[in-house]
């Protein structure tokens, strides 16, 4: 045994838990950059035939009193494609979408010839829809976690169930924190990535727990030793799986379009966290929960 | 061994069925005629985020729809009470959607209450010579459902007449309609949104006065506000008209585009029987006067009536052909019983959709090839088994996706990526286990047996835990979360099967001996 997992686990556990608390605090304070799917607002992808500067577009919209506009290059700079975002403040609950869009088009027409650009995508989302999406999303994650808790409790035991939920929570919060650190926008694809990370994390934790369960049955060592043996026995599988996942994600990151890039980045980070928590976090929580009890 | 034999037949059957199910997805246009008699023709569709198109969420305006309901019920109650020869002082609806009936005496109040209480949809409360009527929750939801269904039918009628194929209109929850129209070009999308979102409430009202300023008109008729209505016209003019409208859009039977002598398009319409008689009476009474044709609260035109008109009429105005055509479509399919508003609109240009599909496809292909090579490099013979199992798994997954006619979206693809990741992981779990047994000194065949047997519980538990969460997400989440959950659930089912059953059969028949694997000597 080259590495004594248990010796360091307590310190790692404390550091991880502090990180989770800090992340929660920071997320609460600075929040995430929610895309318009959640906040409501308007998003346009405009593609120009000729080279156009961001400042020109901004000035054009400023003239028409659209002040809170954000403009980004969409994709490669040479594409002359821009992502324009207008926040929800400019919209009422029952705004006339048709009229609103006509206004935006008029603004563009004022500066650019109508044949010189095309609108590749328009998203308009009322504030109400976004709120519902968030609410349903939260419901499904909460109930999904409860279902996992119930299943693991049924198949393993309560301490395993609680520990895997803690690990899930750990990965979820830290992934969200990294997303906010890297200023990645929360869009549908980043939500998909977060869900995938949660799925991966649970899978990873269960694989190790399954080995613990098996060893508890067959070995008469202390729980500490069993956890250590189980982690080491599954270590080669853990490493191989991480390698294969990275083999998939790295091409996605480098070759995929704008949305896929964010997706892959979140996944890469999340998979790292998921692997980490299933080795260092979940087993230790399970150990603490069982410490009081006699090991049978 | 008996179990393996069973597994073999079962795998073969599943593979065959999957191939049959997946066929329509790739050969949708070349399905032979007899196919439908024996096999499902469902296929996997690409979501709008992948192929481009319009996605619109329409919602009832809560307040307006409640108003519509209470106004309608108030009219019913009034008729009912008058029918029973009860003296009614007044009946009004207020902003809280309560209907308030007031009476001169207690007797009429009590007999009215008896009449009202017969209707189980009403909740009545008695005040000082007044009865306040509200509605039960079930009645309100049922009525709204009914209205929403009507709206849905009218909308699909309108979209069909516009000539779009493969559009989908669904009710979502109790007050939403989701309209999805794939692959539409830029010039058509504004028109179709226009067609969808118009209430198309058409009214005919005699004009009392036309003027250039709304304020002046309103000032003039201030004393009789409740007898007149005021409207904006199309070229900076305003109208004062009679308040009540005798003829509404429901009476229109057909509408089409015609051209006047200057080749300008206009919309001509014909009326049904009851509409005709009302219209002829209205025009007879107003010869020499103007009649305003009001569409969604705006005067479209106000022609002078030359003579009595019977079954048909026309709406002119500076239309382009497209505008006239769209108006005819809207009038023909009827007005919406309640106004709706666009809550969400997503338009994805087809080029953007296909860009992301191309990008995604290429990177996925590359990733798949790398995984295939890695598995063979690392596990040799077993790697080949793993790769075949992955192909088998993919065929099964797409077979099931086709069978259920799933629409594949970006989050859906994410679900597939996770599934395939877990499938590879499952194989790794098994092979590492086999390796452990080999290291312990067991021979190849029994190592394989033990490796599979011992991995079954791991694979089932790991996949099931995720599957259960996915099923939760499917029922509770919507939009992206649902799309993710569908492919993930289907994928996990197939993965469990291909890892535990198919890979085992393949290993049994392909692998008779095992050369030392990578990593075997290092541990």
Contacts between the chains, C-beta under 8 A, distances in Angstrom:
chain1	res1	chain2	res2	distance
A	45	B	349	7.6
A	45	B	352	6.6
A	94	B	61	6.5
A	94	B	341	5.2
A	97	B	193	7.5
A	97	B	197	7.3
A	97	B	341	8.0
A	97	B	342	4.5
A	97	B	345	5.9
A	98	B	190	7.5
A	98	B	193	6.4
A	98	B	194	6.3
A	98	B	197	6.7
A	101	B	190	7.8
A	118	B	186	6.7
A	118	B	349	7.4
A	119	B	186	7.2
A	119	B	347	8.0
A	119	B	349	7.4
A	120	B	348	7.8
A	120	B	349	3.9
A	120	B	351	6.5
A	120	B	352	4.8
A	121	B	346	7.8
A	121	B	347	6.1
A	121	B	348	5.0
A	121	B	349	5.6
A	121	B	352	5.5
A	122	B	345	6.9
A	122	B	346	7.5
A	122	B	347	4.5
A	123	B	345	7.1
A	123	B	346	4.7
A	123	B	347	7.3
A	124	B	342	7.2
A	124	B	344	6.6
A	124	B	345	4.2
A	124	B	346	7.6
A	125	B	343	7.7
A	125	B	344	4.6
A	125	B	345	7.6
A	125	B	346	7.7
A	126	B	59	7.9
A	126	B	342	7.6
A	126	B	343	4.2
A	126	B	344	5.9
A	128	B	59	7.5
A	128	B	343	6.1
A	129	B	57	5.9
A	129	B	343	5.0
A	129	B	344	4.6
A	132	B	478	7.8
A	133	B	478	7.0
A	133	B	479	6.2
A	136	B	476	6.3
A	136	B	477	5.3
A	136	B	478	5.1
A	136	B	481	7.1
A	137	B	477	6.1
A	137	B	481	5.8
A	139	B	476	4.8
A	139	B	477	7.5
A	140	B	472	6.0
A	140	B	473	4.4
A	140	B	475	7.9
A	140	B	476	3.8
A	140	B	477	3.7
A	140	B	481	5.5
A	140	B	485	7.9
A	141	B	473	7.7
A	143	B	472	4.8
A	143	B	476	5.6
A	144	B	468	7.8
A	144	B	469	3.9
A	144	B	470	7.7
A	144	B	472	4.1
A	144	B	473	5.5
A	144	B	476	7.8
A	145	B	469	7.3
A	146	B	472	7.9
A	147	B	468	4.6
A	147	B	469	5.8
A	147	B	471	7.6
A	147	B	472	4.8
A	148	B	465	5.4
A	148	B	468	6.4
A	148	B	469	5.3
A	150	B	468	8.0
A	151	B	464	6.6
A	151	B	465	5.5
A	151	B	468	5.1
A	152	B	465	6.4
A	155	B	461	5.7
A	155	B	464	7.9
A	156	B	461	7.9
A	164	B	465	7.8
A	188	B	49	7.6
A	188	B	410	6.6
A	188	B	411	6.1
A	188	B	479	7.3
A	188	B	480	4.2
A	189	B	410	5.5
A	189	B	411	7.0
A	189	B	414	7.3
A	191	B	411	7.1
A	191	B	480	5.6
A	191	B	481	7.0
A	192	B	410	6.6
A	192	B	411	3.8
A	192	B	414	3.8
A	192	B	415	7.6
A	192	B	480	6.1
A	192	B	484	5.3
A	193	B	414	6.6
A	195	B	411	7.6
A	195	B	414	7.3
A	195	B	473	7.2
A	195	B	481	6.9
A	195	B	484	5.3
A	196	B	414	5.3
A	196	B	415	7.5
A	196	B	417	6.8
A	196	B	418	4.6
A	196	B	484	7.7
A	198	B	469	7.4
A	199	B	418	5.1
A	199	B	422	7.8
A	199	B	466	4.8
A	199	B	469	7.0
A	199	B	470	7.5
A	199	B	488	6.9
A	200	B	418	6.6
A	200	B	421	6.9
A	200	B	422	7.9
A	202	B	462	7.8
A	202	B	465	5.3
A	202	B	466	5.7
A	202	B	469	6.9
A	203	B	422	5.8
A	203	B	425	6.8
A	203	B	462	4.7
A	203	B	463	7.5
A	203	B	465	7.2
A	203	B	466	5.7
A	206	B	458	7.6
A	206	B	461	5.3
A	206	B	462	4.4
A	206	B	465	5.3
A	207	B	425	7.6
A	207	B	429	6.5
A	207	B	458	5.7
A	207	B	462	5.4
A	210	B	457	6.2
A	210	B	458	4.3
A	210	B	461	5.6
A	210	B	462	7.1
A	211	B	458	7.4
A	214	B	454	7.5
A	214	B	457	7.8
A	233	B	436	7.1
A	234	B	432	7.7
A	236	B	432	5.5
A	236	B	435	7.8
A	236	B	519	6.1
A	236	B	523	7.1
A	237	B	425	7.7
A	237	B	428	5.2
A	237	B	429	5.5
A	237	B	432	4.4
A	240	B	378	7.2
A	240	B	428	4.9
A	240	B	432	7.2
A	241	B	421	7.8
A	241	B	424	7.1
A	241	B	425	4.6
A	241	B	428	5.5
A	243	B	374	7.3
A	244	B	371	5.8
A	244	B	374	6.5
A	244	B	375	7.7
A	244	B	421	7.2
A	244	B	424	4.9
A	244	B	425	7.5
A	244	B	428	7.2
A	245	B	421	5.4
A	247	B	367	6.4
A	247	B	370	4.8
A	247	B	371	5.6
A	247	B	374	5.9
A	248	B	367	4.2
A	248	B	370	7.7
A	248	B	371	6.5
A	248	B	417	6.7
A	248	B	420	7.8
A	248	B	421	6.7
A	249	B	367	7.8
A	251	B	363	4.7
A	251	B	366	4.5
A	251	B	367	4.8
A	251	B	370	7.0
A	252	B	360	8.0
A	252	B	363	4.8
A	252	B	364	7.5
A	252	B	367	6.5
A	254	B	363	7.8
A	255	B	359	6.4
A	255	B	362	6.0
A	255	B	363	3.9
A	255	B	366	6.8
A	256	B	359	5.3
A	256	B	360	6.3
A	256	B	363	5.1
A	257	B	355	6.2
A	257	B	356	4.8
A	257	B	359	4.3
A	257	B	360	7.4
A	259	B	356	6.5
A	259	B	410	6.7
A	260	B	356	7.1
A	260	B	359	6.3
A	260	B	360	5.8
A	260	B	363	7.0
A	263	B	414	6.6
